[in-house]
Amino acid sequence: MNKNCPHCGLKFEMEPGFFYVAMFVSYALNVAEFVTVCIAVSVLSGGSESPWLYLTACLLTAVILAGVNFRYSRVIQLYWLTPNLHFNEKYYGAAYKKRS
């Protein structure tokens, strides 16, 4: 993930530990994915009661989608959960005007 916006120079990380909350967003994404995968496995397997089938499906989902969850949990936090984050020319005015 870029430290600054390549277009306007906005610093994405407002303060140290800003993306710490993204862990909770990633957790919510994982839970949603696990529920979806478990329902799909249940439907596709005809209602199997084997816990190993569901555990394997959830672990594979977590490993395969780890990179996607990492990136998009930050994106969700940055753009949707932080409404006060926006470009302020007062802080980047000179650098921004040179790029324009």
N, CA, C and O atoms as a GROMACS GRO file, in nm:
protein
  400
    1MET      N    1   0.085  -0.118   0.000
    1MET     CA    2   0.000   0.000   0.000
    1MET      C    3   0.089   0.124   0.000
    1MET      O    4   0.188   0.130   0.073
    2ASN      N    5   0.054   0.219  -0.080
    2ASN     CA    6   0.132   0.342  -0.089
    2ASN      C    7   0.124   0.420   0.042
    2ASN      O    8   0.021   0.421   0.109
    3LYS      N    9   0.235   0.486   0.077
    3LYS     CA   10   0.235   0.571   0.197
    3LYS      C   11   0.163   0.703   0.168
    3LYS      O   12   0.096   0.758   0.254
    4ASN      N   13   0.178   0.753   0.045
    4ASN     CA   14   0.114   0.877   0.003
    4ASN      C   15   0.038   0.853  -0.127
    4ASN      O   16   0.071   0.762  -0.203
    5CYS      N   17  -0.062   0.934  -0.150
    5CYS     CA   18  -0.138   0.926  -0.275
    5CYS      C   19  -0.047   0.970  -0.390
    5CYS      O   20   0.014   1.076  -0.382
    6PRO      N   21  -0.037   0.890  -0.497
    6PRO     CA   22   0.051   0.928  -0.607
    6PRO      C   23  -0.001   1.051  -0.683
    6PRO      O   24   0.076   1.117  -0.753
    7HIS      N   25  -0.129   1.084  -0.670
    7HIS     CA   26  -0.185   1.197  -0.742
    7HIS      C   27  -0.173   1.328  -0.664
    7HIS      O   28  -0.127   1.429  -0.718
    8CYS      N   29  -0.215   1.326  -0.538
    8CYS     CA   30  -0.220   1.452  -0.463
    8CYS      C   31  -0.122   1.458  -0.346
    8CYS      O   32  -0.105   1.564  -0.286
    9GLY      N   33  -0.056   1.346  -0.312
    9GLY     CA   34   0.041   1.348  -0.204
    9GLY      C   35  -0.017   1.332  -0.065
    9GLY      O   36   0.055   1.345   0.033
   10LEU      N   37  -0.146   1.302  -0.054
   10LEU     CA   38  -0.210   1.285   0.077
   10LEU      C   39  -0.146   1.169   0.151
   10LEU      O   40  -0.133   1.059   0.096
   11LYS      N   41  -0.107   1.191   0.275
   11LYS     CA   42  -0.050   1.085   0.358
   11LYS      C   43  -0.165   1.001   0.411
   11LYS      O   44  -0.251   1.051   0.483
   12PHE      N   45  -0.166   0.869   0.375
   12PHE     CA   46  -0.278   0.784   0.411
   12PHE      C   47  -0.281   0.752   0.560
   12PHE      O   48  -0.389   0.746   0.619
   13GLU      N   49  -0.166   0.732   0.622
   13GLU     CA   50  -0.164   0.696   0.764
   13GLU      C   51  -0.165   0.824   0.846
   13GLU      O   52  -0.064   0.894   0.853
   14MET      N   53  -0.279   0.853   0.907
   14MET     CA   54  -0.296   0.979   0.979
   14MET      C   55  -0.209   0.987   1.103
   14MET      O   56  -0.161   1.094   1.139
   15GLU      N   57  -0.189   0.874   1.170
   15GLU     CA   58  -0.112   0.870   1.294
   15GLU      C   59  -0.054   0.730   1.309
   15GLU      O   60  -0.102   0.637   1.244
   16PRO      N   61   0.048   0.713   1.392
   16PRO     CA   62   0.101   0.578   1.412
   16PRO      C   63  -0.008   0.484   1.465
   16PRO      O   64  -0.081   0.519   1.558
   17GLY      N   65  -0.017   0.367   1.406
   17GLY     CA   66  -0.117   0.271   1.449
   17GLY      C   67  -0.254   0.295   1.389
   17GLY      O   68  -0.352   0.236   1.433
   18PHE      N   69  -0.263   0.383   1.288
   18PHE     CA   70  -0.393   0.416   1.228
   18PHE      C   71  -0.461   0.292   1.172
   18PHE      O   72  -0.583   0.278   1.183
   19PHE      N   73  -0.385   0.202   1.113
   19PHE     CA   74  -0.444   0.083   1.051
   19PHE      C   75  -0.459  -0.033   1.148
   19PHE      O   76  -0.487  -0.145   1.105
   20TYR      N   77  -0.440  -0.009   1.277
   20TYR     CA   78  -0.462  -0.112   1.377
   20TYR      C   79  -0.608  -0.159   1.375
   20TYR      O   80  -0.636  -0.277   1.394
   21VAL      N   81  -0.699  -0.067   1.352
   21VAL     CA   82  -0.842  -0.099   1.347
   21VAL      C   83  -0.874  -0.187   1.227
   21VAL      O   84  -0.975  -0.257   1.226
   22ALA      N   85  -0.789  -0.184   1.125
   22ALA     CA   86  -0.811  -0.266   1.006
   22ALA      C   87  -0.810  -0.415   1.042
   22ALA      O   88  -0.866  -0.497   0.968
   23MET      N   89  -0.746  -0.451   1.153
   23MET     CA   90  -0.750  -0.591   1.198
   23MET      C   91  -0.894  -0.633   1.228
   23MET      O   92  -0.933  -0.745   1.194
   24PHE      N   93  -0.971  -0.546   1.289
   24PHE     CA   94  -1.109  -0.578   1.322
   24PHE      C   95  -1.194  -0.585   1.195
   24PHE      O   96  -1.285  -0.667   1.186
   25VAL      N   97  -1.165  -0.499   1.100
   25VAL     CA   98  -1.235  -0.504   0.972
   25VAL      C   99  -1.202  -0.635   0.901
   25VAL      O  100  -1.289  -0.698   0.842
   26SER      N  101  -1.076  -0.674   0.906
   26SER     CA  102  -1.034  -0.801   0.845
   26SER      C  103  -1.102  -0.919   0.914
   26SER      O  104  -1.142  -1.014   0.848
   27TYR      N  105  -1.116  -0.912   1.044
   27TYR     CA  106  -1.186  -1.016   1.119
   27TYR      C  107  -1.331  -1.027   1.071
   27TYR      O  108  -1.382  -1.137   1.051
   28ALA      N  109  -1.398  -0.913   1.054
   28ALA     CA  110  -1.537  -0.913   1.007
   28ALA      C  111  -1.545  -0.972   0.866
   28ALA      O  112  -1.638  -1.046   0.835
   29LEU      N  113  -1.450  -0.938   0.780
   29LEU     CA  114  -1.448  -0.996   0.646
   29LEU      C  115  -1.430  -1.148   0.653
   29LEU      O  116  -1.498  -1.222   0.582
   30ASN      N  117  -1.340  -1.194   0.740
   30ASN     CA  118  -1.318  -1.338   0.754
   30ASN      C  119  -1.444  -1.408   0.803
   30ASN      O  120  -1.478  -1.515   0.751
   31VAL      N  121  -1.513  -1.352   0.900
   31VAL     CA  122  -1.635  -1.414   0.951
   31VAL      C  123  -1.740  -1.424   0.839
   31VAL      O  124  -1.805  -1.527   0.825
   32ALA      N  125  -1.756  -1.318   0.762
   32ALA     CA  126  -1.851  -1.320   0.651
   32ALA      C  127  -1.813  -1.425   0.548
   32ALA      O  128  -1.899  -1.496   0.496
   33GLU      N  129  -1.684  -1.436   0.519
   33GLU     CA  130  -1.637  -1.537   0.424
   33GLU      C  131  -1.659  -1.678   0.478
   33GLU      O  132  -1.700  -1.767   0.404
   34PHE      N  133  -1.632  -1.699   0.608
   34PHE     CA  134  -1.649  -1.831   0.667
   34PHE      C  135  -1.796  -1.874   0.664
   34PHE      O  136  -1.827  -1.989   0.632
   35VAL      N  137  -1.885  -1.783   0.697
   35VAL     CA  138  -2.028  -1.816   0.695
   35VAL      C  139  -2.070  -1.851   0.552
   35VAL      O  140  -2.142  -1.949   0.531
   36THR      N  141  -2.025  -1.772   0.455
   36THR     CA  142  -2.059  -1.798   0.316
   36THR      C  143  -2.005  -1.933   0.269
   36THR      O  144  -2.075  -2.010   0.204
   37VAL      N  145  -1.879  -1.961   0.303
   37VAL     CA  146  -1.818  -2.088   0.262
   37VAL      C  147  -1.886  -2.205   0.330
   37VAL      O  148  -1.909  -2.308   0.267
   38CYS      N  149  -1.918  -2.192   0.457
   38CYS     CA  150  -1.984  -2.303   0.528
   38CYS      C  151  -2.123  -2.331   0.471
   38CYS      O  152  -2.162  -2.447   0.459
   39ILE      N  153  -2.196  -2.227   0.436
   39ILE     CA  154  -2.327  -2.247   0.374
   39ILE      C  155  -2.311  -2.314   0.238
   39ILE      O  156  -2.386  -2.405   0.204
   40ALA      N  157  -2.212  -2.268   0.159
   40ALA     CA  158  -2.188  -2.327   0.028
   40ALA      C  159  -2.147  -2.474   0.040
   40ALA      O  160  -2.195  -2.558  -0.036
   41VAL      N  161  -2.059  -2.505   0.136
   41VAL     CA  162  -2.016  -2.643   0.156
   41VAL      C  163  -2.134  -2.729   0.199
   41VAL      O  164  -2.148  -2.842   0.153
   42SER      N  165  -2.217  -2.678   0.285
   42SER     CA  166  -2.334  -2.752   0.331
   42SER      C  167  -2.429  -2.784   0.215
   42SER      O  168  -2.479  -2.895   0.204
   43VAL      N  169  -2.452  -2.685   0.130
   43VAL     CA  170  -2.541  -2.706   0.016
   43VAL      C  171  -2.479  -2.802  -0.084
   43VAL      O  172  -2.545  -2.893  -0.134
   44LEU      N  173  -2.350  -2.782  -0.114
   44LEU     CA  174  -2.284  -2.866  -0.215
   44LEU      C  175  -2.258  -3.008  -0.168
   44LEU      O  176  -2.252  -3.100  -0.250
   45SER      N  177  -2.242  -3.028  -0.037
   45SER     CA  178  -2.213  -3.163   0.014
   45SER      C  179  -2.340  -3.237   0.057
   45SER      O  180  -2.332  -3.350   0.105
   46GLY      N  181  -2.453  -3.174   0.042
   46GLY     CA  182  -2.577  -3.239   0.079
   46GLY      C  183  -2.601  -3.241   0.229
   46GLY      O  184  -2.667  -3.332   0.279
   47GLY      N  185  -2.549  -3.145   0.301
   47GLY     CA  186  -2.571  -3.135   0.445
   47GLY      C  187  -2.478  -3.223   0.528
   47GLY      O  188  -2.518  -3.276   0.631
   48SER      N  189  -2.355  -3.238   0.482
   48SER     CA  190  -2.257  -3.319   0.555
   48SER      C  191  -2.236  -3.266   0.696
   48SER      O  192  -2.235  -3.144   0.718
   49GLU      N  193  -2.219  -3.356   0.791
   49GLU     CA  194  -2.199  -3.316   0.930
   49GLU      C  195  -2.053  -3.330   0.975
   49GLU      O  196  -2.024  -3.320   1.094
   50SER      N  197  -1.962  -3.355   0.882
   50SER     CA  198  -1.822  -3.371   0.916
   50SER      C  199  -1.759  -3.236   0.949
   50SER      O  200  -1.752  -3.148   0.863
   51PRO      N  201  -1.713  -3.218   1.072
   51PRO     CA  202  -1.651  -3.089   1.106
   51PRO      C  203  -1.520  -3.067   1.031
   51PRO      O  204  -1.480  -2.952   1.010
   52TRP      N  205  -1.453  -3.174   0.991
   52TRP     CA  206  -1.325  -3.161   0.919
   52TRP      C  207  -1.345  -3.100   0.781
   52TRP      O  208  -1.259  -3.026   0.733
   53LEU      N  209  -1.456  -3.128   0.719
   53LEU     CA  210  -1.486  -3.070   0.588
   53LEU      C  211  -1.501  -2.918   0.601
   53LEU      O  212  -1.444  -2.843   0.522
   54TYR      N  213  -1.576  -2.874   0.700
   54TYR     CA  214  -1.598  -2.731   0.721
   54TYR      C  215  -1.470  -2.661   0.766
   54TYR      O  216  -1.439  -2.550   0.722
   55LEU      N  217  -1.395  -2.726   0.855
   55LEU     CA  218  -1.269  -2.669   0.903
   55LEU      C  219  -1.170  -2.652   0.788
   55LEU      O  220  -1.104  -2.549   0.777
   56THR      N  221  -1.159  -2.754   0.704
   56THR     CA  222  -1.068  -2.747   0.589
   56THR      C  223  -1.110  -2.636   0.493
   56THR      O  224  -1.026  -2.560   0.446
   57ALA      N  225  -1.239  -2.628   0.465
   57ALA     CA  226  -1.288  -2.524   0.374
   57ALA      C  227  -1.260  -2.385   0.430
   57ALA      O  228  -1.220  -2.295   0.356
   58CYS      N  229  -1.281  -2.366   0.560
   58CYS     CA  230  -1.257  -2.235   0.623
   58CYS      C  231  -1.108  -2.200   0.624
   58CYS      O  232  -1.071  -2.085   0.598
   59LEU      N  233  -1.024  -2.297   0.655
   59LEU     CA  234  -0.879  -2.270   0.657
   59LEU      C  235  -0.827  -2.238   0.517
   59LEU      O  236  -0.745  -2.147   0.501
   60LEU      N  237  -0.873  -2.311   0.417
   60LEU     CA  238  -0.832  -2.281   0.279
   60LEU      C  239  -0.878  -2.142   0.238
   60LEU      O  240  -0.805  -2.067   0.173
   61THR      N  241  -0.999  -2.107   0.275
   61THR     CA  242  -1.051  -1.974   0.244
   61THR      C  243  -0.967  -1.866   0.312
   61THR      O  244  -0.935  -1.764   0.250
   62ALA      N  245  -0.932  -1.887   0.437
   62ALA     CA  246  -0.852  -1.788   0.510
   62ALA      C  247  -0.715  -1.770   0.447
   62ALA      O  248  -0.666  -1.658   0.435
   63VAL      N  249  -0.652  -1.880   0.406
   63VAL     CA  250  -0.518  -1.872   0.347
   63VAL      C  251  -0.524  -1.808   0.208
   63VAL      O  252  -0.442  -1.722   0.175
   64ILE      N  253  -0.620  -1.850   0.127
   64ILE     CA  254  -0.629  -1.800  -0.010
   64ILE      C  255  -0.664  -1.651  -0.013
   64ILE      O  256  -0.612  -1.577  -0.096
   65LEU      N  257  -0.751  -1.608   0.076
   65LEU     CA  258  -0.798  -1.469   0.074
   65LEU      C  259  -0.726  -1.378   0.174
   65LEU      O  260  -0.771  -1.266   0.198
   66ALA      N  261  -0.615  -1.424   0.231
   66ALA     CA  262  -0.543  -1.342   0.330
   66ALA      C  263  -0.494  -1.211   0.271
   66ALA      O  264  -0.509  -1.106   0.333
   67GLY      N  265  -0.436  -1.215   0.153
   67GLY     CA  266  -0.387  -1.092   0.090
   67GLY      C  267  -0.498  -0.996   0.053
   67GLY      O  268  -0.485  -0.875   0.068
   68VAL      N  269  -0.608  -1.051   0.004
   68VAL     CA  270  -0.724  -0.969  -0.032
   68VAL      C  271  -0.781  -0.903   0.094
   68VAL      O  272  -0.812  -0.783   0.093
   69ASN      N  273  -0.795  -0.981   0.201
   69ASN     CA  274  -0.847  -0.925   0.326
   69ASN      C  275  -0.756  -0.818   0.382
   69ASN      O  276  -0.803  -0.717   0.433
   70PHE      N  277  -0.625  -0.839   0.375
   70PHE     CA  278  -0.530  -0.741   0.426
   70PHE      C  279  -0.546  -0.608   0.354
   70PHE      O  280  -0.554  -0.503   0.418
   71ARG      N  281  -0.549  -0.614   0.222
   71ARG     CA  282  -0.557  -0.491   0.145
   71ARG      C  283  -0.693  -0.423   0.160
   71ARG      O  284  -0.700  -0.302   0.186
   72TYR      N  285  -0.801  -0.499   0.144
   72TYR     CA  286  -0.933  -0.436   0.143
   72TYR      C  287  -0.983  -0.398   0.282
   72TYR      O  288  -1.071  -0.313   0.294
   73SER      N  289  -0.929  -0.459   0.387
   73SER     CA  290  -0.966  -0.412   0.521
   73SER      C  291  -0.909  -0.272   0.543
   73SER      O  292  -0.974  -0.190   0.608
   74ARG      N  293  -0.792  -0.245   0.491
   74ARG     CA  294  -0.734  -0.111   0.500
   74ARG      C  295  -0.812  -0.011   0.415
   74ARG      O  296  -0.835   0.102   0.456
   75VAL      N  297  -0.851  -0.055   0.297
   75VAL     CA  298  -0.927   0.033   0.208
   75VAL      C  299  -1.062   0.068   0.271
   75VAL      O  300  -1.104   0.184   0.268
   76ILE      N  301  -1.130  -0.032   0.327
   76ILE     CA  302  -1.259  -0.008   0.392
   76ILE      C  303  -1.243   0.088   0.509
   76ILE      O  304  -1.324   0.179   0.526
   77GLN      N  305  -1.140   0.067   0.589
   77GLN     CA  306  -1.119   0.157   0.703
   77GLN      C  307  -1.084   0.297   0.657
   77GLN      O  308  -1.134   0.395   0.712
   78LEU      N  309  -0.999   0.308   0.556
   78LEU     CA  310  -0.952   0.438   0.512
   78LEU      C  311  -1.063   0.522   0.448
   78LEU      O  312  -1.074   0.641   0.477
   79TYR      N  313  -1.144   0.461   0.363
   79TYR     CA  314  -1.241   0.539   0.287
   79TYR      C  315  -1.382   0.538   0.344
   79TYR      O  316  -1.457   0.634   0.322
   80TRP      N  317  -1.421   0.434   0.418
   80TRP     CA  318  -1.559   0.426   0.466
   80TRP      C  319  -1.571   0.446   0.616
   80TRP      O  320  -1.673   0.497   0.663
   81LEU      N  321  -1.471   0.406   0.693
   81LEU     CA  322  -1.480   0.416   0.838
   81LEU      C  323  -1.410   0.539   0.894
   81LEU      O  324  -1.412   0.562   1.015
   82THR      N  325  -1.350   0.619   0.808
   82THR     CA  326  -1.283   0.741   0.851
   82THR      C  327  -1.338   0.858   0.769
   82THR      O  328  -1.272   0.903   0.675
   83PRO      N  329  -1.457   0.906   0.801
   83PRO     CA  330  -1.519   1.010   0.718
   83PRO      C  331  -1.449   1.146   0.725
   83PRO      O  332  -1.469   1.230   0.637
   84ASN      N  333  -1.368   1.169   0.828
   84ASN     CA  334  -1.303   1.300   0.839
   84ASN      C  335  -1.170   1.305   0.765
   84ASN      O  336  -1.101   1.408   0.770
   85LEU      N  337  -1.131   1.199   0.697
   85LEU     CA  338  -1.006   1.197   0.623
   85LEU      C  339  -1.032   1.246   0.480
   85LEU      O  340  -1.105   1.183   0.404
   86HIS      N  341  -0.972   1.360   0.446
   86HIS     CA  342  -0.985   1.412   0.310
   86HIS      C  343  -0.865   1.501   0.282
   86HIS      O  344  -0.791   1.538   0.373
   87PHE      N  345  -0.846   1.534   0.157
   87PHE     CA  346  -0.734   1.616   0.116
   87PHE      C  347  -0.749   1.757   0.169
   87PHE      O  348  -0.855   1.819   0.155
   88ASN      N  349  -0.643   1.809   0.231
   88ASN     CA  350  -0.643   1.945   0.282
   88ASN      C  351  -0.526   2.019   0.219
   88ASN      O  352  -0.410   1.993   0.254
   89GLU      N  353  -0.555   2.109   0.128
   89GLU     CA  354  -0.450   2.179   0.055
   89GLU      C  355  -0.362   2.263   0.146
   89GLU      O  356  -0.249   2.296   0.110
   90LYS      N  357  -0.412   2.298   0.263
   90LYS     CA  358  -0.334   2.377   0.359
   90LYS      C  359  -0.203   2.305   0.394
   90LYS      O  360  -0.100   2.370   0.412
   91TYR      N  361  -0.208   2.173   0.406
   91TYR     CA  362  -0.091   2.096   0.444
   91TYR      C  363  -0.005   2.055   0.325
   91TYR      O  364   0.115   2.034   0.340
   92TYR      N  365  -0.066   2.043   0.207
   92TYR     CA  366   0.006   1.993   0.091
   92TYR      C  367   0.004   2.093  -0.024
   92TYR      O  368   0.038   2.056  -0.137
   93GLY      N  369  -0.034   2.216   0.001
   93GLY     CA  370  -0.055   2.314  -0.104
   93GLY      C  371   0.059   2.331  -0.200
   93GLY      O  372   0.038   2.320  -0.321
   94ALA      N  373   0.179   2.358  -0.153
   94ALA     CA  374   0.292   2.384  -0.241
   94ALA      C  375   0.330   2.261  -0.322
   94ALA      O  376   0.356   2.270  -0.442
   95ALA      N  377   0.335   2.148  -0.257
   95ALA     CA  378   0.371   2.023  -0.326
   95ALA      C  379   0.263   1.986  -0.427
   95ALA      O  380   0.294   1.935  -0.535
   96TYR      N  381   0.138   2.010  -0.393
   96TYR     CA  382   0.027   1.975  -0.482
   96TYR      C  383   0.026   2.067  -0.604
   96TYR      O  384   0.002   2.021  -0.716
   97LYS      N  385   0.052   2.195  -0.584
   97LYS     CA  386   0.049   2.291  -0.696
   97LYS      C  387   0.162   2.262  -0.794
   97LYS      O  388   0.146   2.285  -0.914
   98LYS      N  389   0.276   2.214  -0.746
   98LYS     CA  390   0.387   2.180  -0.836
   98LYS      C  391   0.352   2.062  -0.924
   98LYS      O  392   0.395   2.056  -1.039
   99ARG      N  393   0.274   1.967  -0.874
   99ARG     CA  394   0.237   1.848  -0.952
   99ARG      C  395   0.130   1.878  -1.054
   99ARG      O  396   0.122   1.812  -1.158
  100SER      N  397   0.047   1.978  -1.027
  100SER     CA  398  -0.068   2.007  -1.116
  100SER      C  399  -0.024   2.063  -1.248
  100SER      O  400  -0.108   2.092  -1.333
   0.00000   0.00000   0.00000
